[in-house]
Amino acid sequence: MNKQSTQLRAVVFDLDGLMVNTEEMYIEVGHRLLEPWGLAYDDDLRHRMMGLPAHAALELMIDYHQLDITLNDLAERSTALVDEQIAVRLDAMPGLYVLLDWLQANEIPKAIATSGTRDYARHIVERLHIAHHFQFILTAEDVSHGKPNPEVYLLAAKRLDIPSAEMMVLEDSENGCRAAVAAGAFTVAVPGDHNQGQSFPGVQFIAETLLDPRITQSFR
């Protein structure tokens, strides 16, 4: 755990599993994708896929189980199943609205950096009616290298026009935290039940939820 030495000026949020409960949905989708082969979506595969760009995660699934399907076909199946889940199960993670309102009241800039696509990210924030909170959204289409590469967080700092050390990053996954730490950001891990057993070296602290008072206290 590192000590804070600079004044924080902005927050960048991951999306899946951090702001919304989509990681729970992905577990169901993973099981259903592998059903035709009678294979299990086990914890090892799930942890390897977590935080990766969508196509990279599905490519890993194909390689992991040596599936006889093309990446495009698996991606089409996955998209249909994810859309089905979002329509009936999407919800904000505990504390999201409270934290967004506090940051808004204190005039702290906010952005999103996700491994998902632009259309997907916009769909999620619009369904939750929170798009107005964010200065911008960075997606897999804005970078050449996905998490755990730090590119997306270095780009976020550039767009915010601040050094990365003055940017708090909130992440739920090991791959996401690795990206933020490598970018030099003030990184806070907020893991849920979906990523128990992962490690978060280099983070400032590990919060149970977005309601952890240390998140807002870090700006005082």
Salt bridges, closest charged atoms under 4 A:
ASP14 OD1 - LYS147 NZ 3.01
ASP43 OD1 - ARG46 NH2 2.97
ASP44 OD2 - ARG48 NE 3.23
GLU84 OE2 - ARG32 NH1 2.82
GLU141 OE2 - ARG118 NH1 3.60
ASP142 OD1 - ARG118 NH2 2.65
GLU166 OE1 - ARG9 NH1 2.76
GLU171 OE2 - LYS147 NZ 2.73
ASP172 OD2 - HIS194 NE2 2.75
ASP212 OD2 - ARG214 NH2 2.74
